[in-house]
Amino acid sequence: MKFFMLLGGFFGFAITLAASTMAGCDLWWAVFQSSLGCMVGAYLFRMFRKVVAASVREVAVQKARSRVQEAALPS
């Protein structure tokens, strides 16, 4: 989970900093906005990781159930 939060924070900071500087903001204001973008990006990636993990877990459970059902069927 830490890896995804760090990755999201980095992307949020980098994208927000690039957008702010391209918009012509002062450096201190661009860095301030980037720090907020860092937090938002980190939490978005955290939520995305939770959704992906839940989906992978659900698929694994469904595959296990189908294997049990196939084994229980008489041949």
N, CA, C and O atoms as a GROMACS GRO file, in nm:
protein
  300
    1MET      N    1   0.082  -0.118   0.000
    1MET     CA    2   0.000   0.000   0.000
    1MET      C    3   0.088   0.125   0.000
    1MET      O    4   0.053   0.225  -0.062
    2LYS      N    5   0.198   0.120   0.068
    2LYS     CA    6   0.285   0.238   0.072
    2LYS      C    7   0.339   0.272  -0.066
    2LYS      O    8   0.350   0.389  -0.102
    3PHE      N    9   0.370   0.168  -0.144
    3PHE     CA   10   0.424   0.191  -0.277
    3PHE      C   11   0.324   0.267  -0.364
    3PHE      O   12   0.362   0.361  -0.434
    4PHE      N   13   0.198   0.227  -0.360
    4PHE     CA   14   0.097   0.293  -0.441
    4PHE      C   15   0.072   0.435  -0.394
    4PHE      O   16   0.049   0.524  -0.476
    5MET      N   17   0.075   0.458  -0.264
    5MET     CA   18   0.057   0.594  -0.214
    5MET      C   19   0.174   0.682  -0.255
    5MET      O   20   0.155   0.797  -0.294
    6LEU      N   21   0.296   0.629  -0.247
    6LEU     CA   22   0.413   0.706  -0.290
    6LEU      C   23   0.408   0.736  -0.439
    6LEU      O   24   0.437   0.847  -0.482
    7LEU      N   25   0.371   0.637  -0.516
    7LEU     CA   26   0.362   0.655  -0.660
    7LEU      C   27   0.254   0.757  -0.696
    7LEU      O   28   0.277   0.844  -0.780
    8GLY      N   29   0.139   0.747  -0.633
    8GLY     CA   30   0.032   0.843  -0.657
    8GLY      C   31   0.069   0.983  -0.614
    8GLY      O   32   0.036   1.080  -0.681
    9GLY      N   33   0.139   0.994  -0.501
    9GLY     CA   34   0.185   1.124  -0.455
    9GLY      C   35   0.284   1.187  -0.551
    9GLY      O   36   0.278   1.307  -0.579
   10PHE      N   37   0.374   1.106  -0.601
   10PHE     CA   38   0.472   1.157  -0.697
   10PHE      C   39   0.404   1.204  -0.824
   10PHE      O   40   0.433   1.314  -0.872
   11PHE      N   41   0.314   1.123  -0.879
   11PHE     CA   42   0.244   1.162  -1.001
   11PHE      C   43   0.157   1.285  -0.978
   11PHE      O   44   0.153   1.374  -1.062
   12GLY      N   45   0.089   1.290  -0.864
   12GLY     CA   46   0.007   1.407  -0.834
   12GLY      C   47   0.090   1.533  -0.823
   12GLY      O   48   0.051   1.638  -0.874
   13PHE      N   49   0.205   1.523  -0.757
   13PHE     CA   50   0.293   1.639  -0.744
   13PHE      C   51   0.347   1.682  -0.879
   13PHE      O   52   0.345   1.800  -0.912
   14ALA      N   53   0.396   1.586  -0.957
   14ALA     CA   54   0.457   1.619  -1.086
   14ALA      C   55   0.356   1.678  -1.184
   14ALA      O   56   0.386   1.777  -1.251
   15ILE      N   57   0.239   1.620  -1.192
   15ILE     CA   58   0.138   1.669  -1.286
   15ILE      C   59   0.089   1.807  -1.245
   15ILE      O   60   0.073   1.895  -1.329
   16THR      N   61   0.066   1.826  -1.115
   16THR     CA   62   0.018   1.956  -1.068
   16THR      C   63   0.126   2.063  -1.083
   16THR      O   64   0.094   2.177  -1.119
   17LEU      N   65   0.250   2.028  -1.056
   17LEU     CA   66   0.358   2.125  -1.073
   17LEU      C   67   0.373   2.165  -1.219
   17LEU      O   68   0.390   2.283  -1.250
   18ALA      N   69   0.367   2.069  -1.308
   18ALA     CA   70   0.378   2.100  -1.451
   18ALA      C   71   0.261   2.188  -1.497
   18ALA      O   72   0.281   2.285  -1.570
   19ALA      N   73   0.141   2.154  -1.454
   19ALA     CA   74   0.025   2.232  -1.494
   19ALA      C   75   0.030   2.374  -1.437
   19ALA      O   76  -0.006   2.470  -1.505
   20SER      N   77   0.074   2.386  -1.314
   20SER     CA   78   0.081   2.518  -1.251
   20SER      C   79   0.186   2.606  -1.316
   20SER      O   80   0.163   2.725  -1.340
   21THR      N   81   0.301   2.550  -1.345
   21THR     CA   82   0.406   2.631  -1.407
   21THR      C   83   0.368   2.666  -1.551
   21THR      O   84   0.400   2.776  -1.598
   22MET      N   85   0.302   2.577  -1.620
   22MET     CA   86   0.258   2.607  -1.757
   22MET      C   87   0.147   2.713  -1.758
   22MET      O   88   0.131   2.785  -1.856
   23ALA      N   89   0.072   2.720  -1.649
   23ALA     CA   90  -0.034   2.821  -1.639
   23ALA      C   91   0.021   2.958  -1.601
   23ALA      O   92  -0.051   3.057  -1.603
   24GLY      N   93   0.150   2.962  -1.567
   24GLY     CA   94   0.214   3.090  -1.538
   24GLY      C   95   0.210   3.131  -1.392
   24GLY      O   96   0.228   3.249  -1.362
   25CYS      N   97   0.186   3.038  -1.301
   25CYS     CA   98   0.182   3.070  -1.158
   25CYS      C   99   0.324   3.093  -1.106
   25CYS      O  100   0.422   3.044  -1.163
   26ASP      N  101   0.333   3.169  -0.996
   26ASP     CA  102   0.461   3.185  -0.929
   26ASP      C  103   0.508   3.050  -0.876
   26ASP      O  104   0.428   2.960  -0.855
   27LEU      N  105   0.638   3.038  -0.855
   27LEU     CA  106   0.696   2.910  -0.812
   27LEU      C  107   0.641   2.867  -0.676
   27LEU      O  108   0.608   2.750  -0.657
   28TRP      N  109   0.632   2.961  -0.581
   28TRP     CA  110   0.585   2.923  -0.448
   28TRP      C  111   0.440   2.877  -0.452
   28TRP      O  112   0.402   2.784  -0.380
   29TRP      N  113   0.358   2.940  -0.536
   29TRP     CA  114   0.218   2.900  -0.548
   29TRP      C  115   0.206   2.765  -0.620
   29TRP      O  116   0.121   2.684  -0.586
   30ALA      N  117   0.291   2.743  -0.718
   30ALA     CA  118   0.291   2.616  -0.791
   30ALA      C  119   0.331   2.501  -0.699
   30ALA      O  120   0.274   2.392  -0.706
   31VAL      N  121   0.429   2.526  -0.612
   31VAL     CA  122   0.472   2.422  -0.518
   31VAL      C  123   0.363   2.396  -0.414
   31VAL      O  124   0.340   2.281  -0.375
   32PHE      N  125   0.295   2.501  -0.369
   32PHE     CA  126   0.184   2.483  -0.275
   32PHE      C  127   0.073   2.400  -0.339
   32PHE      O  128   0.022   2.307  -0.276
   33GLN      N  129   0.035   2.433  -0.460
   33GLN     CA  130  -0.068   2.356  -0.530
   33GLN      C  131  -0.021   2.212  -0.553
   33GLN      O  132  -0.100   2.118  -0.546
   34SER      N  133   0.106   2.196  -0.581
   34SER     CA  134   0.160   2.062  -0.603
   34SER      C  135   0.156   1.978  -0.477
   34SER      O  136   0.135   1.857  -0.484
   35SER      N  137   0.175   2.040  -0.362
   35SER     CA  138   0.166   1.964  -0.237
   35SER      C  139   0.023   1.914  -0.215
   35SER      O  140   0.003   1.803  -0.167
   36LEU      N  141  -0.074   1.995  -0.252
   36LEU     CA  142  -0.213   1.950  -0.244
   36LEU      C  143  -0.240   1.840  -0.347
   36LEU      O  144  -0.311   1.743  -0.319
   37GLY      N  145  -0.184   1.857  -0.466
   37GLY     CA  146  -0.197   1.754  -0.569
   37GLY      C  147  -0.132   1.624  -0.528
   37GLY      O  148  -0.179   1.516  -0.565
   38CYS      N  149  -0.024   1.634  -0.452
   38CYS     CA  150   0.044   1.515  -0.401
   38CYS      C  151  -0.048   1.436  -0.308
   38CYS      O  152  -0.059   1.314  -0.319
   39MET      N  153  -0.114   1.506  -0.217
   39MET     CA  154  -0.204   1.438  -0.123
   39MET      C  155  -0.324   1.377  -0.197
   39MET      O  156  -0.363   1.263  -0.168
   40VAL      N  157  -0.380   1.451  -0.290
   40VAL     CA  158  -0.496   1.401  -0.364
   40VAL      C  159  -0.456   1.279  -0.448
   40VAL      O  160  -0.528   1.179  -0.451
   41GLY      N  161  -0.342   1.288  -0.516
   41GLY     CA  162  -0.295   1.175  -0.596
   41GLY      C  163  -0.268   1.052  -0.512
   41GLY      O  164  -0.300   0.940  -0.553
   42ALA      N  165  -0.210   1.071  -0.394
   42ALA     CA  166  -0.181   0.958  -0.307
   42ALA      C  167  -0.308   0.888  -0.262
   42ALA      O  168  -0.315   0.765  -0.265
   43TYR      N  169  -0.408   0.964  -0.222
   43TYR     CA  170  -0.533   0.903  -0.177
   43TYR      C  171  -0.612   0.841  -0.292
   43TYR      O  172  -0.680   0.740  -0.273
   44LEU      N  173  -0.604   0.901  -0.411
   44LEU     CA  174  -0.670   0.839  -0.526
   44LEU      C  175  -0.606   0.705  -0.562
   44LEU      O  176  -0.677   0.608  -0.590
   45PHE      N  177  -0.474   0.700  -0.561
   45PHE     CA  178  -0.407   0.574  -0.589
   45PHE      C  179  -0.435   0.472  -0.480
   45PHE      O  180  -0.444   0.352  -0.508
   46ARG      N  181  -0.448   0.517  -0.357
   46ARG     CA  182  -0.480   0.426  -0.247
   46ARG      C  183  -0.618   0.363  -0.268
   46ARG      O  184  -0.635   0.242  -0.252
   47MET      N  185  -0.716   0.446  -0.305
   47MET     CA  186  -0.850   0.393  -0.332
   47MET      C  187  -0.848   0.300  -0.453
   47MET      O  188  -0.914   0.197  -0.452
   48PHE      N  189  -0.773   0.337  -0.556
   48PHE     CA  190  -0.763   0.253  -0.675
   48PHE      C  191  -0.704   0.117  -0.639
   48PHE      O  192  -0.750   0.014  -0.689
   49ARG      N  193  -0.602   0.115  -0.554
   49ARG     CA  194  -0.542  -0.011  -0.513
   49ARG      C  195  -0.642  -0.097  -0.436
   49ARG      O  196  -0.645  -0.219  -0.455
   50LYS      N  197  -0.722  -0.036  -0.351
   50LYS     CA  198  -0.822  -0.112  -0.275
   50LYS      C  199  -0.925  -0.175  -0.369
   50LYS      O  200  -0.966  -0.289  -0.349
   51VAL      N  201  -0.966  -0.100  -0.470
   51VAL     CA  202  -1.064  -0.153  -0.566
   51VAL      C  203  -1.004  -0.269  -0.645
   51VAL      O  204  -1.070  -0.371  -0.664
   52VAL      N  205  -0.880  -0.253  -0.689
   52VAL     CA  206  -0.815  -0.359  -0.766
   52VAL      C  207  -0.795  -0.483  -0.679
   52VAL      O  208  -0.819  -0.595  -0.724
   53ALA      N  209  -0.751  -0.464  -0.554
   53ALA     CA  210  -0.730  -0.578  -0.465
   53ALA      C  211  -0.861  -0.651  -0.437
   53ALA      O  212  -0.864  -0.774  -0.435
   54ALA      N  213  -0.968  -0.578  -0.416
   54ALA     CA  214  -1.099  -0.641  -0.392
   54ALA      C  215  -1.146  -0.717  -0.516
   54ALA      O  216  -1.204  -0.825  -0.504
   55SER      N  217  -1.122  -0.662  -0.634
   55SER     CA  218  -1.162  -0.731  -0.757
   55SER      C  219  -1.081  -0.859  -0.777
   55SER      O  220  -1.137  -0.962  -0.815
   56VAL      N  221  -0.952  -0.852  -0.753
   56VAL     CA  222  -0.867  -0.972  -0.767
   56VAL      C  223  -0.910  -1.078  -0.667
   56VAL      O  224  -0.916  -1.196  -0.700
   57ARG      N  225  -0.938  -1.036  -0.544
   57ARG     CA  226  -0.982  -1.130  -0.441
   57ARG      C  227  -1.114  -1.195  -0.481
   57ARG      O  228  -1.132  -1.315  -0.461
   58GLU      N  229  -1.206  -1.117  -0.536
   58GLU     CA  230  -1.336  -1.170  -0.575
   58GLU      C  231  -1.322  -1.270  -0.690
   58GLU      O  232  -1.389  -1.374  -0.691
   59VAL      N  233  -1.237  -1.241  -0.786
   59VAL     CA  234  -1.214  -1.334  -0.897
   59VAL      C  235  -1.154  -1.464  -0.846
   59VAL      O  236  -1.191  -1.572  -0.892
   60ALA      N  237  -1.060  -1.454  -0.753
   60ALA     CA  238  -0.998  -1.575  -0.697
   60ALA      C  239  -1.101  -1.661  -0.624
   60ALA      O  240  -1.099  -1.784  -0.636
   61VAL      N  241  -1.191  -1.598  -0.551
   61VAL     CA  242  -1.296  -1.673  -0.480
   61VAL      C  243  -1.391  -1.739  -0.580
   61VAL      O  244  -1.430  -1.853  -0.560
   62GLN      N  245  -1.427  -1.669  -0.685
   62GLN     CA  246  -1.516  -1.726  -0.786
   62GLN      C  247  -1.451  -1.845  -0.856
   62GLN      O  248  -1.518  -1.945  -0.882
   63LYS      N  249  -1.322  -1.835  -0.886
   63LYS     CA  250  -1.254  -1.948  -0.949
   63LYS      C  251  -1.249  -2.068  -0.855
   63LYS      O  252  -1.267  -2.182  -0.898
   64ALA      N  253  -1.224  -2.043  -0.728
   64ALA     CA  254  -1.220  -2.152  -0.631
   64ALA      C  255  -1.357  -2.218  -0.619
   64ALA      O  256  -1.366  -2.340  -0.612
   65ARG      N  257  -1.463  -2.139  -0.616
   65ARG     CA  258  -1.598  -2.195  -0.608
   65ARG      C  259  -1.630  -2.279  -0.732
   65ARG      O  260  -1.690  -2.386  -0.720
   66SER      N  261  -1.590  -2.231  -0.849
   66SER     CA  262  -1.620  -2.307  -0.970
   66SER      C  263  -1.542  -2.438  -0.973
   66SER      O  264  -1.593  -2.539  -1.021
   67ARG      N  265  -1.420  -2.438  -0.922
   67ARG     CA  266  -1.342  -2.563  -0.916
   67ARG      C  267  -1.406  -2.663  -0.820
   67ARG      O  268  -1.411  -2.783  -0.848
   68VAL      N  269  -1.456  -2.612  -0.708
   68VAL     CA  270  -1.523  -2.701  -0.610
   68VAL      C  271  -1.651  -2.756  -0.670
   68VAL      O  272  -1.682  -2.874  -0.653
   69GLN      N  273  -1.726  -2.673  -0.741
   69GLN     CA  274  -1.851  -2.719  -0.802
   69GLN      C  275  -1.823  -2.821  -0.911
   69GLN      O  276  -1.897  -2.918  -0.924
   70GLU      N  277  -1.716  -2.802  -0.990
   70GLU     CA  278  -1.682  -2.897  -1.095
   70GLU      C  279  -1.636  -3.029  -1.034
   70GLU      O  280  -1.664  -3.135  -1.089
   71ALA      N  281  -1.566  -3.022  -0.922
   71ALA     CA  282  -1.520  -3.146  -0.857
   71ALA      C  283  -1.636  -3.220  -0.794
   71ALA      O  284  -1.632  -3.343  -0.783
   72ALA      N  285  -1.740  -3.149  -0.751
   72ALA     CA  286  -1.855  -3.212  -0.685
   72ALA      C  287  -1.950  -3.276  -0.785
   72ALA      O  288  -2.030  -3.362  -0.747
   73LEU      N  289  -1.945  -3.236  -0.912
   73LEU     CA  290  -2.034  -3.294  -1.012
   73LEU      C  291  -1.995  -3.439  -1.041
   73LEU      O  292  -1.877  -3.471  -1.054
   74PRO      N  293  -2.094  -3.526  -1.051
   74PRO     CA  294  -2.062  -3.665  -1.084
   74PRO      C  295  -2.018  -3.677  -1.230
   74PRO      O  296  -2.073  -3.611  -1.318
   75SER      N  297  -1.920  -3.758  -1.253
   75SER     CA  298  -1.867  -3.775  -1.390
   75SER      C  299  -1.943  -3.878  -1.467
   75SER      O  300  -1.911  -3.903  -1.583
   0.00000   0.00000   0.00000
